[in-house]
Amino acid sequence: MDILYDCWLAYGKDDAMKWTERYLSRLCVLCIGRVISSAVKELETAYRRLAGKIPERISKPFSGGCFILRINGDFDAGGYGISVSDDNITVEGGDENGVLYGVFRFLILASGGYSPEKLNITEKPCYPLRMADQWDNADGTVERGYSGASIFYEKDRPVSDMTRLTDYARLLSSVGINAICINNVNVHKTETHFITEKFLPDIAKIADIFADHGIKLYLSVNFAAPMEIDGLPTADPLNERVISWWKCTAEKIYSYIPDFGGFLVKADSENRPGPHTYGRDHAEGANMLADALKPYGGKVIWRCFVYNCHVDWRDRSTDRAKAAYDNFKPLDGKFADNVFLQIKNGPMDFQIREPVSPLFGAMPNTNCICEFQITQEYTGQQIDLCYLVPMWKECLDFDTYSDGEGSFVSKKILGAAAVSNVGANRCLTGNPLAGANLYGYGRLVFDPSLSAKQIAEEWVRAALTADEETAEVICTMLLSSREIYESYTSPLGVGWMVTPHYHYGVDVDGYEYSPWGTYHYSDRNGMGADRTRATGTGYTAQYASHNEEMYEDPSTCPEELLLFFHHLPYTYMLKSGKTLIQHIYDSHFDGAEKAEGLLMQWRSLKGKLPEEIYSEAEIRFEKQLLNSRQWRDVINTYFFRKSGIDDIHSRKIYR
């Protein structure tokens, strides 16, 4: 066992699941299939770690202690039930995936030290599509990857040793993820050819590994592939030669991968090709691809992260935040039934604090899924601790009011996708504590009713320690981490202020005059983006009337989003009784102090955790402290120089 590498599948890390040994010694498997075989292998792995041998296979239940697997049609697809008695443990699933999910659920909870009576549970997935997106490139790099090189590719080919892919498939299926896109949405030259016979034999091998664990494989495709691969003069989605080319390509893919999931497409965004080049809209582009996949049951996942790349900072009426809604809302009802629009949780780009995208609930006649980012591009890059489940839960729990009160985002989507955070480091998530986000994403989209606290506790006990006192300290750290990170970075929803391109570390004006449209508009009097209907860009009008009215007025706008929606003077009085500028000073001093507190809390656990986990995380907490102090000093100095207003507490600000 390698506790860093195993993440939350560290069976036998302590004595917490010793009681299961009697049951795992005999396996009674009353169903067959490739995914069932993976479930059996997982039980064998657990028993081998506990007892050093392989369990006995028996043909019928044994009252002296055995583990029973069966399919039960009373459960929904992917659903399962676990029952624990003195005689045996039974896992029943509505299908093979359900059986596998039930086995993983039992082993994770048992490994976490939960008592037998708490393992009698029944669960079913909320959404049919629960997806991981890899931003891996064929050259072995990972865009926004903070855990080492790609585990999928090296030297412009899929890896030859796919052991890590098998273990990654185990991790994903253990939290109910059932789909994966294995290459970057920014499809470069080599990856464009993944849909050709040069690469499909190796891609099929990867597909088999994930299929063994109930996970369908998708590929990101280049909309201009007909031109780049076969020299067609156009990629116009209404051109007959282009249509025929994609149909032939789909037939070829499915001849290699019969259960291929489909295509993920980033089009007309950040200089990627798309249907707009030919005067066509997104529906026409997506539907052409969907028609090619439809005979095989494939899906098109079409990203809504689109905007005119070059916004002019001089023009205060332009607003990148409006782009997704403006592009897609008029197309509601025009997409094929096997097209799914992938909408980012916020209108900008995975910031620590954004409003929920107004596109949720605005397209009742279109299949929609939500996109999250597990990899911490703007939220600490797996150096700074930032548990993201509370943010994602806020999105799913947001009431769009699209059909009146109770129109929650969680009810308006058919699934979710998230940019993964794994790499070739010994710990697959780089920082061992970043595993909480990968685990948490899977659990949350399987069951959005779960609390962030419950998910954190499950993960800590399975991945790190079943000791209740130690686990409680780590859970407290996780649950406070988002607010801590937010408090020493960008204030009150304004976002960004990061080092351009790299996106770690502070640069207040790094994007302020760029064409990327991420402006905070700070001047000598105040700061913030005016996105109101009355005097600003009109972004608030994209929401249903209840939310529009809330955001339109500074007195009713949630203060954590105040500067996202309003340009306000530094002397504006917050509900706390502080001025805006004093809040900025206070939050950044407080955030740096709490970042130091995280380091001290972690150091209090030395000797209570495996040394390899302790030391890997401690290094990052030390870096986080330095980062928080740099943010504190730069932000406070910048806004003192802008405003000329002193900190009422006379703390050190560099003038």
Disulfide bonds with the S-S distance in Angstrom:
none
